[in-house]
Amino acid sequence: MHKAHIYYIDNLRIFLTTLVVLFHLITAYGAPGGWYYVESTAEFPEIIPMSMFITANQAFLMGMFFLISSFFLLPSLTRKGPKLFIKERLIRLGVPLVVFYFLLGPLTSYIRDKYIYMKDDNLLSFITNPDIWYFGPMWFVEALLIFTILFFLVRRLFSNVEMKFPGTYKILLFAFIIALAQFIMRIWLPARWTIPFTNLRITFFVQYIALFTIGIIANQNNWFDSIKTKISWRWFAFAQVLILVGFPVLFLLGGAATEGEGKFTGGFYWQNFVYCLWEQLVGISMIYGLLGIFKKYFHKQTGFFKNLSAGAYGVYVLHPPVLLVLSAVFLGWQIPQLLKFLALAPIALTACFLIAWIVKQIPVIKKVL
């Protein structure tokens, strides 16, 4: 694997982590979805651009994280050997997961209840209360740990996988199969249904499992080297058409403005099927497009971006309590929802990356984050 690949993928991690922070911030200020604190819910027509941002990111964001994460598994295993590989994975993924479950998650809920809802609570009662122990946004780390352990157990299946880089028709077929599988699941399980005690939204996992597997195969066969800039721009443009034109049309024709989003997220409805298909076409197109664009234009890093890249994982782990502090500080600022999100976005990103960098300077934590 070429060193240049590391730089553009590291820059992609910065970009994707930024989107995670913005995704949760916009949910707090009007977009559909769940978060620790939702100040308001936007109405029509403001809900359309907010929904476009949420659904577009949901279509590719976490799937791309799984793809990038698995891309490095085989080289890491080969370089470190089985014992050191599994030990480091358990530390890097398991320790933050446990710390968030028992400490950072309750701390986030405490900040919300104490400084936003103004309840008379104390931090110790939160930390010792099993009812508020949960993974929250760390579901990704939880799932990645599970996937990594499963990969380790069946790693011999990937020892000699040879596959040519897929063409357009195979990529579209791949997206259609995932869409069909997720539609079938969502007939009975709505999109936001989670496995109890895990916070895993299982109806999104067909894509996640598929892309995690593709990441391993892509590394073995140097697929990322085969991505051409011109073609990646076409996929990226296709995704933008689906987002900027296709989503509003689907939103309006499907009755979401008058009947809500229920038929889009579950049940045997044409809205559910078309949305599943739209979701996968956007997801695969965005992933292909971003890989090619970043490989061409963002294949180097200055010292500043190296620091951002090094702190990206810390941002993912630490951003929930940071965002809740921000919501508490600006609680009384009454301006339109979308404007509040836009105004707080740069403050939130600066605070998250800065705090993650500061925390990472602690020697013990540096080994984990």
N, C-alpha and C positions, 0 to 999 in steps of 0.2 A: 504494500500500500504506500502511495506517495505521500510525502510530508505535506504537500499542498492540500491534500484532501482533509487533513486534520484541521487546517486553518479555516477552510470554508464551512466545514461541518461545525466547528466551534462557533463560528459567527452565526450559523443557523440556530444553534442552541441559544445564543443571546436573543435572537429574534423571537424564537418560539417561547422562551421564558417571559419576554416582554408581553407577548400576547396573552399568556396565562394570567399575568397581573391585571392587564386591561380587561380581560374576560370577566374576572371576578369583580372588578371595580364597576364596570358598566351594569352588572347584575344588581349591584347595590343601589344604582341610581336609575332604574327604570326598565332595563331589559328583562325579558322573561328568563326564568331559571331560579335556582336556589342558591343562597349564600347565607353566611352567619347573620348578616343584617341587611334587610331590604328596606330602604328609606321610602321608596315609592315605586309604583308601577306605571309606566308610560301608557298613554292612551293613543288611539288612532288620530293623526297619521304618524306621530313621533315614534310609535312602536315599530314601524316598518324598518327604518335604518338601524335601530337598535337590534331588532330581530335578525336582520341581515348580517350584522357583525357577529352576533352570537352563533347563528347557525352555520355561517361560513367557517368560522374557527372550529366549531364542533365537528365539522365534516372532515378536517384534515389534521388539526393541531396535535391531539394526543396520539393519533395513529402515526404521525411523522416522528414523534418522540420515541415510540416503540421501534420504528424502523431504524432510526439513527442509533438507538441504544443497542440493538441486536447486531448492527453492522460490525461492531468492534468485539463481539464476544469470542469468536473463534481465534482471532489474532491474540487476544488477551489470554485465552486458555493455553494456546500454544507457547506463548512467551513465559508464562508464570508456572505452568503445570497445574494439575487438578487441585492439589491441596491448597496452594496459595491463592489460586483463582477463587475457589469457593469461600475461603476465609475472608478475602477482601470484599467479595460481593455481599457476604453476610454483614460485615461491618459497615460498608458504605450504604447499603440499602436498609439493613435491619435496625441499626442503631438510630438513625433519624426517624424511622417508622415508630419505634418504641417511645422515643422522646416526644414525638408529636402526639401520640395516642394518649400518653399519661400526663404530659405537661403543657406543650404548646397549644394543643386543642382546647383543653380546659382554660388556659390563659386567655385564648381568643374569646371564648364564651364569657369569661369573667369580665373582660374589657367591655364587651357589648352590654351585659346586664348591669354592670356597675356605673359605667360612664355614658351609656346611651339610653338604656331603659331606667336608669337611676334607682336600681333595686339595692336594698341594704344587704349586700352579700360580702363574703370575704374570700380571698383566693384559696385558702386552705380547704374550704368547703367544696370548692369546685374540683380541686386536684384529687380529693379523696372521694368524689362522688362518681361511682361507676356509670350512672345514667348519662353522663356527658363525656364519657370516654369513647371517642370514635375517630376514624381515620381522616374524615373530611377530604380535602383535596389531595391528601397523601395516598389516596386510593391508587394513584398511578405507581408510586413507589412499591406499594403492596403488590400490585399486579406484576410489576417488573421483577420483583423478587420471586414470585411464584413462577413466572415464565423462565427466569434464569435458572432456577433449580430444575425445572422440567427439561430445559435444554441440556443442562449438565448430565442429567440421567439418561437422556437419549442422544447424546452428542455424536455417537458413532453413526447415527443415521445421516449425519451431515458430512461424513468423512470424504466422500467422493461424489458430491452433487455437481453435475455439469449441465448448465442450461444457458442457451443463448439469450441475449438481451431481447425482451419481447417487443414486437412491433405494435402498431396502433390498435389493430383489431384484437390482439390478445389482451392488451391492456384494458380495452373497453369491455371485453368479455369478462375479465377479472372483476371489474367494477360491477358489472351486471349480476354476476354470481353472488358477490357479497351483498348487493342490494336485495336480491331475492331472498337470501338466507335471513337477512335482518328483518325483512318484511314479514316472513313467515313467523319469526319469533315474536314480532310486535303485534301480530294478530291477537295473541293471548297475553303478552307482557308489554305494557306501554313503555315507551322509550326511557322514561325516568324511573322505572322500577329498579330497585337495588336489591342485591342479595343481603338478607338481614345480617347485621353486625360487621359487614365488610365495606359498605359504601361502594360496591362494584355494580355499575350499571351494565348488566350482562348483555343487554340487547345491542350494545356498541362493540361487543368483544369479537364478533366475527371479523370485523376490519382489523382490530388490534392484533389478534392472533395471526391473521394472514400477513400483515405488514411486518410483524416481528419475525415470522418465518422468512419473508422476502428479504429482510435485512441481512440474515445469515447467508442466504443464497447469493445475494448481490455482492457481498464481500468475496466469496469464493470465486465468483466469475467476473469480477471487475466491472459490474454493471454500471457503476457511477461514471466510469471512464467512457462509457458508450453514449452518455447523455450529451446531445448536441445543443448548443445555445439556441440556434434558430428554432429547432423543434420545441425546446422548452418554453420559449416565448409564445409559441402557438398554444401549447397546453395552458399556460398561464392566462393568456387572453381568453381562451375558451372558458376557463373558470370564472373570469370576471363577467363574461356575458351571462353565464348561469346565475351568478350572484346578483348582478345589478339589474338584469332584465328578467331572467327566469324566476327568481324568488318572488319579486313583487307580483308578477302575473299569477304564479301558483298561489301566493298568499291571498290574493283577491278572488280569483276564480274558485279557490277551494273553500271560500267562506270564512276564512280566519278572522276577518275584520268584524263580522257579525256574530259568528257562532263560536269563536275561540279556536284554539289549536288542537282540540281533542282528536279530531279525525286524522290529523297529521302525525300524531304520536302513537297511535295504536288502533287496533280493530281492523276488520275486513272492509276497508274503504279505499277507493282509488287514490284519495289524498295521501294515505299512508304509504301506498306502493310508490307513487310518483315522488313523494318526498324522500323515501329510502333511495330511489334511483338518483334523484338530484344530489343527495348527500354524498353518495359514492363517486359520482362523476366530478363533483366539485373537489372532493377529497383527493382522488387520484390525480386530477389535473393540477391542483395546487402543489402537491408533493413533487410531481415531475417538474413543474415549472420552477419552483423554488430551488430545487437541487441544481438545475442547469444554470439558473441566473446567479446563484451564490457561487457556484464553481467558477463561473466566468468573471464575475465582477467583485467578489468578496473573498478572494483566495489568499489574502494576506491579513496580518494583524499587527497593529501598533501596540505599544505597551499598555495604552489605555484599554483597548479592546481585549487584550490578554487578561487584564484584571477583571473586566466584565465577564469574560468567558469563565475564568476560574471561580467567580462568585455566582454563576447562574444557578447551580444546584442549590446553593444556600438561599438564593432568592425564592426558589420554589418552596423550600421547606419553611422559610420564615415569613413569607408575605402575608399570611392570614392575620396574625396579630398586628402587623404594621398597618394593613388596610383598615382594621377596626379602630386603631388609634386615630388614624386620619379621619375616619367617619365621625368619631367622637369630637375631634377638634373642630370640624366644620359642620357640626350638627345644626347650628342655628343659621347657617348661610342659606337663605331661601332664594334660589334662582331656578330657572327652568332645568329640568332633569338632565337633558342632553348637554346643556352648557356646563352644569356642575361636573359632569363626568369629564368633559374636555378640559376644564380648568384644573381639576385635581389629578388628571392623568400624569402630567410631567412631574408633579410633586410626589405622587405615589411611586413612580418608577425610580426617581432619584433616591427617595428614602429607602426603598427596598434594596437597591443595589449597594447603596452606601452602608446600610446596616449589615448586609450580608458580607461585605468586604471587611468591616470592622470585626465581626464575629469570627471570620475566617483567620484573623491574625492570632487568635488564641491557639497555641500549639496543639492541644488535645483535639480541639474541634477541627483544626486544619486537616488532620488525618482522615476525618470522616467526610467533611463537606468539600 
